[in-house]
Every structure is written in structure tokens, then in C-alpha cells.
Amino acid sequence: MRVELDELTVRYGRRDAVRSVSLAAAPGRVLAVIGANGSGKTSLLRAIAGLVPHGGTLRWDGAATPPSGSVGYMPQDNAARAALSVFEVVLLGRLRSLAWRVAPDDLAAAAAALDEVGIGDFADRRIGELSGGQRQLVFLAQVLAGDPRVLLLDEPTSALDIAHQLQVLGLLRAATIRRGLTTIAVLHDLNAAARFADAVAVMREGALVGLGPPGEVLSVTLLRAAFNVEAAIAAGPDGRPVVVPLRVVDRA
Amino acid sequence: MVSLAALAGLAVSFAADLATGPAMLPLGAVLRVLAGQADDPMLTAIVLHLRLPIGLMAAVVGAALGVSGAVMQTILANPLASSYTLGISAGAGFGAALMIVLGGMLPVADMWAIPFGAFAFAGVACALVAGVGRLRGATPELLVLAGIACLFLFQALLSLLQFLASPEALQMIVFWLFGSLMRASLAKAAVVAAVLALVMPVLLRDAWQFTALQLGDDRARGLGVRVDALRLRAFVAVSLLTGAAVAFVGTIGFVGLVAPHVARMLVGEDQRHLLPASAVLGALLLSAASVASKLILPGTVFPIGIVTALIGVPFFAWLVLAAGRR
């Protein structure tokens, strides 16, 4: 599903968290949203998810509202105190169709999502016993079990070790392509964004300051403007840019 | 399996409740009376008219408190939440005391005026907490704070009433606050059972939504739960359950806190199982406390509100420590 933002604005009291952001995200592609802390990335994602009110317009394949259940949202905080099993958590991804007696369709979708993410082995474990990285995989399975067409993820890899980062991002990319998802992910790690995203949107103080393929957008000037950081940019082994942050610079 | 064991435990405790008292009856005789096959009118009178209302009351009140505690703990994401710790019982206590102090001024018999006052103010307390929840961006933490503020508010108001009350009224208030099953009747038990029968299906219809809420407000919203509407519905249910339970027997703490915890250890957090299990365990706890209240000092019936805490606290401490070791 094509998601289009036109002059999207989010306002908390008198403060504009997101200012007139216009962009489009296409099916089968990953759009990474990057920017410094407090630049409005999470607010932008929450507005798209419908969790905070916004100004401007949002279009879903041209329609004003997405079909029910077509948007999967994964919040940043993945703490889980619930004494629920991994399978139950993934099954909750089907919440919109869950009946008292769980239908075979829902069970099958949950089992398939567990396999897709590769965690079928610990379906019976309690979510609270897992490591942060494992929990993130469970929540990824949960959101996939709901068969979304748009996937919104808020820092899916922060607080994960590098193996889990690669695993989560790899799964996301694979699922995006296989399922034709429109994926929008807020990412902190510029190199992860450069490697796994088809396009990056760079935010600074609520506004969009760069949009396009990573190789074109990530430049020394942009990094200085968006992050106040002097960086070197090299070509990685796959031709995508690798960012090496060098030092903080004073805001011009 | 576990549910069957809990139900069997409840049945045993219920039968024991009918058998114990100033006159100890053999279990067989009690069962014969219940089956309508006893010919001793004295025995029949004791079991059916004196003890059956108390036994039934203990079960339905315990069930109502267990469910309301489970719902509170779920919607407030806090294991310490219960209608007792969040001021709803305190509201009920104030309402009852108000009716006692006003006693005689109202055109209603005390027997119904006091429960009505308790029921109404349980609702007021719930509305106060839920009202905070209607404010934009109210988090579970804020709701818990509102509940605790509510507890202090109604305790202060209650103290004020006690300060102003006549010695007779003061004595009545204090005794009411102890919590006692002695005021039970079949009609009152039927009222509580009816509220339970009315509210339970509504809660169970939302079982999956409650389960999803365990994962946090944001994630639940992402999964399609209308969190604020769900909380409001739950508050109404809790207010009805607590109001009905507390109205007739006084404030009984602890059951609403512990029953859901024990239920959670037994059946997990899937609310389709947790809510019914909390009801059964709440009923079992209060029923067992009713038996104990008659056994502590033979010939004397301790107010049950005292017994639940005296027996429940060591039990609960053991449970938590044992679970920690596992």
C-alpha cells in the first residue's frame, strides 16, 4: 500500500514536533527515518500509526483511512512483564479476529509468523524470560502475524547486540520484499539505515532535511546539519555508504 | 486440571463452612440437608437458614472481589492494584458510615440504606479515578496515584464522620468496617450473584483486549485495542462488583489483591482463564476464611475482614517466597 504524507504536522501544546513533512513510501521498500534525538522521528511514526493527532494529510493508496488491521506498529519499548507465552504474544497480533475459541486461521498465522522469524523453538517460553533481542524477534513475529500491509517500526534495533541487529534488519528486509510491505522504520544507526533501507528520510527539529536513496542523501554536509557531527563517508563493500562519525561540531 | 482442583477446593470449603459453627455438624448430615433428605427440623434450620446464606455470601463476595482485583491489576498494569488499595473500598466505607450517621433521617430501612450508601460511594470513588483517566494522556501510573489519593480522601472523610458520630453510630461504623458475613441473607447473596452474572460476560467478551493490554498501552493500541474505552468499561465493571460485594459485608481487604496473584501463578495471564480463575480463587479464599473465623475461638465468630488479612498475609508471603525460589 502506498503511504503518502502531505504537509504532516504534529503539535504538542505549543511545540511543533513535526513540521510540514511530505514524503511517500512505496510497497516492497524500506524507508528509514533518521535524525538526532528529539528531531521528531517517533512523533512522525506515531502520527502515521494514528496514535497522535496530526495536521496535514495522510493517504493510504489514495484513501483517507487505511483498511482495518492493515497497519502494523511496533513501539520502541519492548519491556514485557506479562506472564504470557511467546505463542500467546504472537497470537495477539491477530487481535482483530481473535474469538473466545481461537480459530484455526489465527493459530496457523501465528505459527507461520513464528517460523518466519525463526523462533518456533521457544513458542512455549514466557516472554518475560527472554533477552531483549529475543523479545524483539517475538514482537516482530507478532506484528507480522497480523498480516499488515504497512509496517511502522520505532527503533527496532536499539538495545540489541550486533547479531540480533543484523537478524532483525535482515528479517525486516526479507519480509518487506516477500510480502510487498510498505516499511517505515525509525533507525538510530546510520550504517544500518544505509545498508538496509531503500530510502532514508532525514529529520532535524521536526522538519525533513533530506530524502532519497542512502548513497545520495548521506553527505558530510547533511550529517553536519542534521546531527552537528563531522563525519567521514566511505564506500562499503556492497557499494553503500559507510558513515564514520569523527567529532561534534558547534552549530553554525 | 488446575481449575478442577480449585473448584473441588471451593466445594470442600463451602461444605466445611456449613458444617462449622457453635454446633459442629457432621459433613454427611449437611449434605443430606442440602439434598433435601434430612428429617431433623433443627438441623435443617441451622444449615439452610443460618449457615447457607453465610456460606453463599462468602463465595459470591469472594468471587466478586477476586474478579475486580484481577481487572484492576490488568488495566492499571500494577500488581498492587485492588479495589482495597485504590480507595474504592474506602469510598464504600465512607458511604456506609454516612448512612449510619444519617440513620433514621432517611425513609429507608438501615438494612438497605447502608448497602446503598456503600454501593453509591464505591461508584463515586471509581468515577474519581476513572475521571483522572479521561484527562488527556493519563497513564496507568497516574491512575494508580489517583486511586491512592482517593484512598486518603475517603479515609479522611471517614475519620471526620467517626469524630462527629454519636457513640452508638461510631460503634456501628467500626463494626461495619471490620467486615462481617453475619449480616448475610439469601436475598443479599442473590443480589451479589446477579451483579456477578451480569458483569462477568461483559468482562469476558473483552478478554483478549485485556490480555493485549498487558503488553503496554502503545502496543495494545497498535494491535487495535481502544485503550481508553476499554479502561472506562472496566472501571464501571469494577465499581459494580466492588460496590455489590462490599455493600453487604463491609470492607474485606486482601482477597482482591491475592486471588488474582494466585490465579496468575496457576493459569497464566490469558484473561479468558485468569478472570474465571480469579473468581473461583476469591470465592475459595473467602470461604476458607469464613471457616477459619469460626475455628479460631470456638463459640466466637471473628469478623471476617480481620481473619482474611491475619491468615492471608502469611500465606501470601509464603507463596511469593516459594515462587521466587522456583
Chai-1 contact restraints between the chains, C-beta under 6 A:
chainA,res_idxA,chainB,res_idxB,connection_type,confidence,min_distance_angstrom,max_distance_angstrom,comment,restraint_id
A,L51,B,R221,contact,1.0,0.0,6.0,A-B,restraint_1
A,Y73,B,G222,contact,1.0,0.0,6.0,A-B,restraint_2
A,P75,B,D218,contact,1.0,0.0,6.0,A-B,restraint_3
A,P75,B,R219,contact,1.0,0.0,6.0,A-B,restraint_4
A,A82,B,Q214,contact,1.0,0.0,6.0,A-B,restraint_5
A,A82,B,E269,contact,1.0,0.0,6.0,A-B,restraint_6
A,A83,B,G268,contact,1.0,0.0,6.0,A-B,restraint_7
A,A83,B,E269,contact,1.0,0.0,6.0,A-B,restraint_8
A,L84,B,E269,contact,1.0,0.0,6.0,A-B,restraint_9
A,E88,B,D270,contact,1.0,0.0,6.0,A-B,restraint_10
A,L92,B,A212,contact,1.0,0.0,6.0,A-B,restraint_11
A,L95,B,W208,contact,1.0,0.0,6.0,A-B,restraint_12
A,L95,B,A212,contact,1.0,0.0,6.0,A-B,restraint_13
A,L95,B,L223,contact,1.0,0.0,6.0,A-B,restraint_14
A,L95,B,G224,contact,1.0,0.0,6.0,A-B,restraint_15
A,R96,B,G224,contact,1.0,0.0,6.0,A-B,restraint_16
A,L98,B,W208,contact,1.0,0.0,6.0,A-B,restraint_17
